[in-house]
């Protein structure tokens, strides 16, 4: 950016996801109009992103509102209610009982329950050990310690691999007790709205950014700032990949307790989710995700069809289309560095990994910034009083001693000082 296109602003927000937009909204509502929002993409919403695939809307990023039905109202659930966002209830617990082997048979519920209970006990014990052995001043979240641990007894059999996937990638992304579910409730709802999950961000932006015919035209929002993507590529993240497959018709079992299916494979992470008519979603995590990202879509489709035919038989139809989406989440809690403040779900200690974590972090960060701006304004006001009081005392004493005399105040001297101290010209 050259000097001719530079724009001065009080607050610069990098990223127009739900945390950036919620932060900007709070700042604007508190009188900070001189702000600028920079976004690398050609749209707002961040990782809340929809795409048309197979004749329906699919969520490439965030897909659920987690934490509903408790004593406290989840703020994202409330945003969805205000926007009439279409959702449907999801029951993760049935996934552990819909685990298929390579012969297409479901593991008996007793076997799955026993493996699940053992995995839960082992995971909780490992987390307790890590917490007791960690430095008391270390603020790294417990689930991050768990993810980075090499001491956890790795699952070996296909059923153990499948249970491990269900447990840690579905039900136990945080250490117990789960703040999201304790605070907001244990229910989760899949977003199934053709406007997409990102619609909530657009509705929020409309409350303080100028829009016309559904488009944001406010000059405070600058899109396509690509240098942001280069910076993000250097950050270590946990990678998730979604694979969507389109079929000519639905062939998998339907009905109650048939929302999720898992394939027990020697290689961890081959989980199947089939929650919508005529298309299937497949999820990969970290190592598996990076492997899938590196290969062609055709190879990914071939692998997926092999797994699905092992589960549901050789006569199922071929997929007619595929969509692969690579995403991720940053594992870190970032405190302010000088005048730089951080927001996003990765900065939330209680709600890391959730949309409401991102939303609340934007609000909390903007409130902290407003407080710092208030303190700085008071500090400048005090400095002005300290410098101006001697001048007033001097001119007052001279006026008393020589009432008929006229004195020229050297305003250019104070203009020079005011430029250094950022005095408002109105004071001069």
C-alpha positions as CSV (number, residue, x, y, z in Angstrom):
1,X,0.0,0.0,0.0
2,X,1.6,3.3,-1.1
3,X,1.3,6.6,0.8
4,X,-1.4,7.9,-1.5
5,X,-3.8,5.2,-0.5
6,X,-3.1,5.1,3.2
7,X,-6.1,5.7,5.5
8,X,-5.7,6.6,9.1
9,X,-8.0,5.0,11.6
10,X,-8.3,4.6,15.4
11,X,-8.9,0.9,15.3
12,X,-7.8,-1.6,12.6
13,X,-9.5,-5.0,12.7
14,X,-7.9,-7.8,10.7
15,X,-10.4,-10.5,9.8
16,X,-14.2,-10.2,9.2
17,X,-15.2,-13.5,10.8
18,X,-17.8,-13.5,13.6
19,X,-15.2,-12.4,16.2
20,X,-14.0,-9.5,14.0
21,X,-17.6,-8.4,13.2
22,X,-18.8,-8.7,16.8
23,X,-15.8,-6.6,17.9
24,X,-16.4,-4.0,15.3
25,X,-20.1,-3.8,16.3
26,X,-19.3,-3.2,19.9
27,X,-16.8,-0.5,19.0
28,X,-19.2,1.2,16.6
29,X,-22.0,1.2,19.2
30,X,-19.6,2.9,21.7
31,X,-18.8,5.7,19.4
32,X,-15.7,4.4,17.6
33,X,-16.6,5.2,14.1
34,X,-13.1,5.7,12.8
35,X,-12.4,2.0,12.4
36,X,-11.3,-0.2,9.5
37,X,-12.0,-3.9,8.9
38,X,-9.6,-5.8,6.6
39,X,-10.5,-9.2,5.2
40,X,-8.4,-11.5,3.0
41,X,-11.4,-13.1,1.3
42,X,-14.0,-11.5,-1.0
43,X,-16.7,-12.1,1.7
44,X,-17.3,-11.8,5.4
45,X,-18.0,-14.8,7.7
46,X,-14.5,-16.3,8.1
47,X,-14.8,-20.1,8.6
48,X,-18.5,-19.9,8.6
49,X,-18.9,-20.5,4.9
50,X,-21.5,-22.1,2.8
51,X,-21.4,-23.5,-0.7
52,X,-23.9,-25.0,-3.1
53,X,-23.2,-28.6,-3.8
54,X,-25.5,-31.3,-5.2
55,X,-28.5,-29.1,-5.2
56,X,-28.3,-28.1,-1.6
57,X,-26.3,-25.8,0.7
58,X,-23.5,-27.4,2.6
59,X,-21.4,-25.9,5.4
60,X,-17.7,-25.9,4.7
61,X,-16.7,-24.7,8.1
62,X,-18.7,-24.4,11.3
63,X,-21.8,-26.5,11.0
64,X,-23.4,-26.8,14.5
65,X,-24.7,-24.6,17.3
66,X,-23.3,-26.4,20.3
67,X,-24.6,-25.8,23.8
68,X,-28.4,-25.3,23.8
69,X,-31.2,-25.9,26.3
70,X,-29.4,-24.9,29.5
71,X,-30.1,-22.2,32.1
72,X,-28.1,-19.7,30.2
73,X,-28.9,-18.9,26.6
74,X,-26.2,-19.5,24.1
75,X,-25.7,-16.1,22.4
76,X,-25.2,-17.8,19.0
77,X,-28.5,-19.7,19.5
78,X,-30.2,-16.4,20.2
79,X,-28.7,-14.8,17.0
80,X,-30.1,-17.8,15.1
81,X,-33.5,-17.4,16.7
82,X,-33.6,-13.7,15.7
83,X,-32.7,-14.6,12.1
84,X,-35.1,-17.6,12.0
85,X,-32.1,-19.8,11.2
86,X,-33.2,-23.4,10.2
87,X,-31.6,-26.1,12.4
88,X,-32.2,-29.7,13.4
89,X,-31.3,-31.6,16.5
90,X,-28.2,-33.8,16.4
91,X,-27.6,-36.7,18.7
92,X,-23.9,-37.7,18.8
93,X,-24.4,-40.5,21.2
94,X,-25.8,-42.8,18.5
95,X,-22.5,-42.6,16.6
96,X,-20.8,-45.0,19.1
97,X,-23.4,-47.6,18.4
98,X,-23.3,-47.3,14.6
99,X,-19.8,-48.6,14.1
100,X,-19.3,-50.8,11.0
101,X,-16.6,-53.4,10.5
102,X,-15.0,-54.2,7.1
103,X,-17.7,-56.8,6.5
104,X,-20.5,-54.3,6.8
105,X,-21.7,-55.6,10.2
106,X,-22.4,-53.3,13.1
107,X,-20.4,-54.0,16.3
108,X,-22.7,-55.2,19.1
109,X,-23.8,-52.4,21.4
110,X,-22.3,-54.2,24.4
111,X,-18.9,-54.4,22.7
112,X,-19.1,-50.7,21.7
113,X,-20.2,-49.6,25.1
114,X,-17.4,-51.5,26.9
115,X,-14.8,-50.0,24.5
116,X,-16.2,-46.6,24.9
117,X,-16.3,-46.7,28.7
118,X,-12.7,-47.9,28.9
119,X,-11.6,-45.1,26.5
120,X,-13.4,-42.5,28.6
121,X,-11.8,-43.7,31.8
122,X,-8.4,-43.8,30.2
123,X,-8.7,-40.3,28.7
124,X,-9.9,-38.7,31.9
125,X,-7.1,-40.3,33.9
126,X,-4.6,-39.1,31.4
127,X,-5.9,-35.6,31.6
128,X,-5.8,-35.5,35.4
129,X,-2.2,-36.7,35.3
130,X,-1.2,-34.0,32.9
131,X,-3.0,-31.3,34.9
132,X,-1.3,-32.4,38.1
133,X,2.1,-32.5,36.5
134,X,1.8,-29.3,34.5
135,X,3.2,-25.9,35.8
136,X,0.5,-24.1,37.8
137,X,1.3,-20.9,35.9
138,X,0.9,-22.6,32.5
139,X,-2.3,-21.4,31.0
140,X,-2.3,-23.9,28.1
141,X,-5.8,-25.5,28.0
142,X,-6.0,-29.0,29.3
143,X,-7.3,-30.4,26.0
144,X,-4.3,-28.9,24.2
145,X,-2.0,-30.8,26.6
146,X,-4.0,-33.9,25.9
147,X,-3.7,-33.5,22.1
148,X,0.1,-33.0,22.4
149,X,0.6,-35.9,24.7
150,X,2.6,-38.9,23.6
151,X,1.9,-40.8,26.8
152,X,-1.7,-41.7,26.1
153,X,-2.2,-45.4,25.5
154,X,-2.9,-45.4,21.8
155,X,-5.9,-47.5,20.6
156,X,-4.9,-50.6,18.5
157,X,-7.9,-52.6,17.3
158,X,-10.3,-51.2,14.6
159,X,-13.1,-50.8,17.2
160,X,-10.7,-49.0,19.6
161,X,-9.6,-46.7,16.8
162,X,-13.2,-46.0,15.9
163,X,-14.2,-45.3,19.6
164,X,-11.2,-43.1,19.9
165,X,-12.3,-41.1,16.9
166,X,-15.9,-40.7,18.2
167,X,-14.7,-39.8,21.7
168,X,-12.1,-37.2,20.9
169,X,-13.3,-35.7,17.7
170,X,-17.0,-35.8,18.4
171,X,-17.7,-35.8,22.2
172,X,-14.6,-34.7,24.1
173,X,-12.8,-31.9,22.4
174,X,-12.4,-30.3,25.9
175,X,-11.5,-31.5,29.3
176,X,-14.4,-32.3,31.6
177,X,-16.5,-30.5,32.7
178,X,-17.3,-29.0,29.3
179,X,-17.8,-25.3,29.8
180,X,-20.1,-25.0,26.7
181,X,-22.5,-27.7,27.9
182,X,-22.4,-26.7,31.6
183,X,-23.1,-23.1,30.8
184,X,-25.5,-23.3,27.9
185,X,-26.9,-26.9,27.8
186,X,-26.0,-30.3,26.3
187,X,-28.0,-30.1,23.1
188,X,-26.5,-29.5,19.6
189,X,-28.2,-28.4,16.5
190,X,-27.1,-28.8,12.9
191,X,-27.4,-25.7,10.8
192,X,-29.6,-26.6,7.8
193,X,-30.4,-23.2,6.3
194,X,-30.0,-22.4,2.6
195,X,-28.7,-19.0,3.7
196,X,-25.9,-20.6,5.5
197,X,-24.5,-20.3,9.0
198,X,-22.7,-17.1,7.7
199,X,-26.1,-15.4,7.5
200,X,-25.7,-14.6,11.2
201,X,-22.6,-12.6,10.5
202,X,-24.2,-10.7,7.7
203,X,-27.2,-9.8,9.9
204,X,-24.8,-8.6,12.6
205,X,-22.8,-6.5,10.1
206,X,-26.0,-4.8,8.8
207,X,-26.6,-3.2,12.2
208,X,-23.6,-0.9,11.9
209,X,-22.2,-1.1,8.3
210,X,-23.9,0.6,5.4
211,X,-25.7,-2.0,3.1
212,X,-27.8,-1.7,0.0
213,X,-29.9,-4.5,-1.6
214,X,-28.2,-7.1,0.7
215,X,-24.6,-6.0,-0.1
216,X,-22.3,-4.3,2.3
217,X,-21.0,-1.1,0.7
218,X,-19.5,0.5,3.8
219,X,-16.0,1.9,3.1
220,X,-14.9,0.8,6.5
221,X,-14.8,-2.8,5.2
222,X,-11.9,-3.7,2.9
223,X,-12.1,-7.1,1.2
224,X,-9.5,-9.1,-0.7
225,X,-6.5,-8.2,1.4
226,X,-4.5,-11.3,0.5
227,X,-1.4,-10.7,2.7
228,X,-3.5,-12.0,5.6
229,X,-3.6,-15.5,4.0
230,X,0.2,-15.5,3.8
231,X,0.5,-14.8,7.5
232,X,-2.1,-17.4,8.5
233,X,-0.2,-20.1,6.4
234,X,2.7,-19.8,8.8
235,X,0.5,-20.6,11.9
236,X,0.4,-24.1,13.3
237,X,-3.2,-25.3,13.3
238,X,-5.2,-28.5,13.9
239,X,-6.5,-29.4,10.5
240,X,-10.0,-30.8,9.7
241,X,-11.1,-31.8,6.2
242,X,-14.7,-32.3,5.1
243,X,-15.5,-34.4,2.1
244,X,-19.0,-34.2,0.6
245,X,-20.2,-36.9,-1.8
246,X,-23.2,-36.6,-4.0
247,X,-25.2,-39.8,-4.9
248,X,-28.1,-40.4,-7.2
249,X,-30.2,-41.7,-4.3
250,X,-29.9,-42.4,-0.6
251,X,-28.8,-45.9,0.2
252,X,-27.8,-45.8,3.9
253,X,-30.1,-46.7,6.8
254,X,-32.5,-43.9,8.0
255,X,-34.6,-43.3,11.0
256,X,-34.0,-42.6,14.7
257,X,-30.4,-43.1,15.9
258,X,-29.2,-43.2,12.3
259,X,-27.7,-39.8,11.9
260,X,-24.1,-40.8,12.2
261,X,-22.1,-43.8,11.0
262,X,-18.5,-44.7,11.8
263,X,-16.2,-47.2,10.0
264,X,-13.8,-49.2,12.2
265,X,-10.5,-49.1,10.3
266,X,-6.9,-49.9,11.2
267,X,-6.1,-46.3,10.3
268,X,-7.7,-43.8,12.7
269,X,-10.0,-41.1,11.3
270,X,-12.1,-42.9,8.7
271,X,-15.4,-41.7,10.1
272,X,-18.6,-41.4,8.2
273,X,-21.4,-38.9,8.8
274,X,-24.5,-39.2,6.6
275,X,-26.9,-36.6,8.0
276,X,-28.7,-35.3,4.9
277,X,-30.6,-36.7,1.9
278,X,-28.6,-37.9,-1.1
279,X,-25.1,-36.8,0.0
280,X,-22.6,-38.0,2.5
281,X,-20.0,-36.2,4.6
282,X,-16.7,-37.7,5.5
283,X,-14.4,-36.2,8.1
284,X,-10.6,-36.4,8.4
285,X,-8.4,-34.9,11.2
286,X,-4.7,-33.8,11.3
287,X,-2.5,-36.4,9.6
288,X,-5.3,-38.0,7.6
289,X,-6.5,-34.5,6.7
290,X,-3.2,-33.5,5.3
291,X,-2.9,-36.8,3.4
292,X,-6.3,-36.2,1.8
293,X,-5.4,-32.6,1.0
294,X,-2.3,-33.7,-0.9
295,X,-4.1,-36.2,-3.2
296,X,-6.5,-35.7,-6.0
297,X,-10.3,-35.6,-5.5
298,X,-10.6,-38.6,-7.7
299,X,-8.3,-40.6,-5.4
300,X,-10.3,-39.4,-2.4
301,X,-13.5,-40.5,-4.0
302,X,-12.1,-43.9,-4.8
303,X,-11.1,-44.4,-1.1
304,X,-14.5,-43.2,0.1
305,X,-16.3,-45.5,-2.2
306,X,-14.2,-48.4,-1.0
307,X,-15.1,-47.7,2.6
308,X,-18.8,-47.2,1.9
309,X,-19.0,-50.4,0.0
310,X,-17.4,-52.2,2.9
311,X,-20.0,-50.7,5.1
312,X,-23.2,-50.9,3.0
313,X,-22.4,-53.5,0.4
314,X,-21.0,-53.7,-3.2
315,X,-24.2,-52.7,-4.9
316,X,-24.4,-49.1,-3.7
317,X,-24.3,-46.5,-6.5
318,X,-21.2,-44.6,-7.4
319,X,-20.8,-41.0,-6.2
320,X,-21.5,-38.5,-9.0
321,X,-19.8,-35.5,-7.5
322,X,-17.3,-34.6,-4.7
323,X,-16.4,-31.5,-2.7
324,X,-13.3,-31.4,-0.5
325,X,-12.9,-28.6,2.0
326,X,-9.8,-28.2,4.2
327,X,-10.1,-26.2,7.4
328,X,-8.6,-25.9,10.8
329,X,-8.5,-24.3,14.2
330,X,-5.6,-22.6,16.0
331,X,-4.6,-24.0,19.3
332,X,-3.4,-21.0,21.4
333,X,-4.6,-18.4,23.9
334,X,-3.1,-15.0,23.0
335,X,-2.8,-12.1,25.4
336,X,-2.5,-8.5,24.1
337,X,0.9,-7.5,22.8
338,X,1.4,-3.8,23.2
339,X,-1.4,-2.1,21.2
340,X,-2.3,-5.3,19.4
341,X,-5.3,-7.3,20.7
342,X,-6.4,-10.8,19.6
343,X,-9.8,-12.3,19.2
344,X,-11.2,-15.5,17.8
345,X,-12.3,-18.9,19.2
346,X,-8.7,-19.9,19.7
347,X,-8.3,-17.1,22.3
348,X,-11.3,-18.3,24.4
349,X,-10.2,-20.3,27.4
350,X,-13.8,-21.5,28.1
351,X,-15.2,-22.0,24.6
352,X,-12.2,-22.8,22.4
353,X,-13.3,-24.4,19.1
354,X,-16.9,-23.1,19.1
355,X,-18.7,-20.3,17.2
356,X,-19.9,-18.8,20.4
357,X,-16.3,-18.7,21.6
358,X,-15.4,-16.6,18.6
359,X,-18.4,-14.4,19.0
360,X,-17.8,-13.8,22.7
361,X,-14.1,-13.2,22.3
362,X,-14.8,-10.4,19.8
363,X,-17.1,-8.7,22.4
364,X,-14.6,-9.3,25.3
365,X,-11.6,-8.0,23.3
366,X,-13.4,-4.9,22.1
367,X,-14.5,-4.1,25.6
368,X,-10.9,-4.5,26.8
369,X,-9.8,-2.2,24.0
370,X,-12.5,0.4,24.8
371,X,-11.3,0.4,28.4
372,X,-7.7,0.9,27.3
373,X,-8.8,3.8,25.0
374,X,-10.7,5.4,28.0
375,X,-7.6,5.2,30.2
376,X,-5.4,6.6,27.5
377,X,-7.8,9.5,26.9
378,X,-7.8,10.3,30.7
379,X,-4.0,10.1,30.7
380,X,-3.8,12.6,27.9
381,X,-6.3,14.9,29.6
382,X,-4.2,14.9,32.8
383,X,-1.0,15.7,30.8
384,X,-2.8,18.6,29.1
385,X,-3.8,20.0,32.6
386,X,-0.3,19.6,33.9
387,X,1.1,21.6,31.0
388,X,-1.6,24.3,30.7
389,X,-2.0,25.1,34.4
390,X,1.5,26.9,34.7
391,X,0.6,29.0,31.7
392,X,-2.8,30.0,33.2
393,X,-1.1,30.8,36.5
394,X,1.5,32.9,34.8
395,X,-0.9,34.9,32.6
396,X,-3.2,35.4,35.6
397,X,-0.5,36.8,37.8
398,X,0.6,39.2,35.1
399,X,-2.9,40.4,34.5
400,X,-3.3,41.1,38.2
401,X,0.0,43.0,38.3
402,X,-0.4,45.0,35.1
403,X,-4.0,45.2,34.4
404,X,-3.5,47.7,31.5
405,X,-0.8,45.6,29.8
406,X,-1.5,43.4,26.7
407,X,0.5,40.2,26.3
408,X,0.8,38.2,23.1
409,X,0.7,34.4,23.9
410,X,3.2,32.6,21.6
411,X,0.6,30.2,20.1
412,X,3.1,28.8,17.6
413,X,5.1,27.4,20.6
414,X,2.0,25.5,21.9
415,X,1.2,24.3,18.4
416,X,4.6,22.7,18.3
417,X,4.0,21.0,21.6
418,X,0.5,20.1,20.7
419,X,1.7,18.2,17.7
420,X,4.0,16.1,19.8
421,X,1.5,15.5,22.6
422,X,-1.6,15.1,20.3
423,X,-3.4,18.1,21.8
424,X,-6.7,18.8,20.1
425,X,-6.5,22.1,18.3
426,X,-9.6,23.3,20.0
427,X,-7.5,23.7,23.2
428,X,-5.1,26.1,21.6
